[in-house]
Amino acid sequence: MAVIANQHRSHTVIDDSTTPVTVFTGFLGAGKTTAILNILKRVNPEYNIVLLKNEFGDAETDSALVRESHVQVTEMTNGCLCCVLVGQMKRALEEMKEKFHPDRIIIETSGSAFPAPIAWQIREMESSGFHLDAILTVIDCVNFCGYEDTSYTARLQAQYTDLILLNKWENISERQLDLVVDHVNDLNTDTPKVKINADTGVDPEVIFGLDTNLFSLAERESTASEVSRSHHSQEIDLIEVVRKWSGDPAQLISSADFIDLLKHLPSEDVYRVKGLVRLSDAVADEADTPAATPPAADASASGLLYIVNHAFGRYTFTPLTVNAHQHEGVLARLTVMGNGLRMYLPKVQKAIEASDDEISCHWAH
């Protein structure tokens, strides 16, 4: 397996007014948010890092998880940074720089983003005090060999990166890990591969200061053909559920029924389910579900509002505590992502008891 050996450090002269930008890519459910949060725990608390997140759909799930860790975060939803939102990203970066005065900005792209347009936008902003430091790709070792064949974007993410971060490798055998690395090496032999420790993440010294040479403005014309503005609609089915809560306890969803739904969504078809859900009772601590202590609340009256994050068959529930008052009228705001989701739509709709006008669907083609 490739390792970090004499990884080059930044050679570009950057003054105090310039903000380095690190871009994280990786397919849906690869574990980008968790990897970033673990990195943030290891940096000096006085080193001010802010996060720009691009959420797929309008359920700001991962941003809510980040806020639970009291990190400054700006989210961009209902579009992709690499195409329809690239212009908005410029304004978001400028506002973050002015408001938070960060020492570094981390951009977490959506799972279907190709980093080239993002990189070009940052390079165009060098005169405004931004410097593209690195593009990092998180690989889900459990599922990569499955979605690599169906996702053109996942292959591009593995090919165009300064560092490949191997995530969830502890959940597979050594032989399976060798096969994953072989697949990744078929796409990108030379880029270093580093294992992400499930508990401590990656040392920031490994990923900061790489001073990437990827996606120079001079080569934009030759690389632009790789970018398809319709790549989301080509690869991913999307089901979005938005149910308002009237305050009637009879509307609340039981934790057992909702977990039963998650357990019966096959990981080979359903990549992600994420969002907010108001349950009638607390989620029980299971072997495969981290303990979730509910916020102080009268569950019989107002329910318990959770951030749900389901990726390739594994799920977590996190009580929403930060800015929970902003979601008082939410019963469910969920985004389901995968392939062949038409057959699962009735099951999702029945479990959430959603009417047709509370569900929107976008099918891959």
C-alpha positions, 0 to 999 in steps of 0.5 A: 500500500502506498504511504506518505513519504516525503510528502511535499510541503507548500512552496508558494509564498502565502502572506497573512491575508491569504486564506488556504482552502482545502477541498474534500471530495468523496462519493455519497456516504464515504464519511467526509463529514466524520473525517473532517470533524476528527481532523478539527479535533486535532488542530490547535483550538486557536487555529480558526477553521471554518467549513463550507458544506455542499449538501445534496438535496435540501436536508442540511443533515451534515451541517447540523451534525457539524454545528453540534460540534460548535464549528462555524459552518456555511451550507449550500443546498439544492445544487452542486458546487461543481456546476450550478452553485459554483458562482454562489461559492465565490460569494460564500467564500468572500462572506466567510472570510469577511465574517469569520477571518479564518486561518483556513477554509475547508470545503466539503463537496456533495458526493457527486461533485467533480472538483475541477470547477471548484478548484478553478473558482478558487484559483480565480480568487487568488487576487482576493486572498484565497489559495487552493492548498489541496484536494483530498478524496475520501474512499469508502473501503466497504462500498467503493468496489460496488459503486465504482462501476456505476459512478463516473464521478466516483472514478474521477474523484479517485483520479484527480486528488492530492491524497486518497484517504481510505475510510472504514478499512477496519470494517473489512478483511485485509484481503478485501482491503487489498482488493480496494487498493488494487481498484484505486490503484487502477485509477490512480497509482501515484497518489499517496493513500493514507488510512483514516483512523476511526477514532482519531482521523488523520493528522492535520500535518499530513493534509495541510500545506500540500500546495496542489498543482492540480487544475491550473487555470492554464489547463482548464480548457483541456479538462473541462470536457470531463465535467458534465452539468447533468452528472447528478441526474445521470447517476443518482436517484433522489427522493425528498420528503418534507412533512410539516408537524402540526403539533399533534402527537398522533403524527409522530413516527415511532423509533421502531417503525423508522429503524425498521424502514432503514434496516429494510433498505438494501445498501446496494441500491440505497446509498444514503438516507439523511435528514431530520425526523421527529420520533415519538420515543427515544432511539434505543442504543443498539450494537450497530447504533451509537448511543443517542441520548435524547434532549430534555423534552416531553416525548409524548407531547412534542416528540424527539427531533433527531438528525438521522444519517444512514449510509450503505446500511449503517445508521446513526441518530443524533439528537438535534440541540443546536438551533432546534427551535428553528425546526419546531414545525418539522416532522420529517425532512429526509433525502434518500439517494441511490439507484433504482429507488422507484421500487422503494418509493412506496415503502418510504412513503408508507413509513413516513405517512407522506402524501404525494405533495410532500414527496418529490422525486428525481430519477437518474437517466 
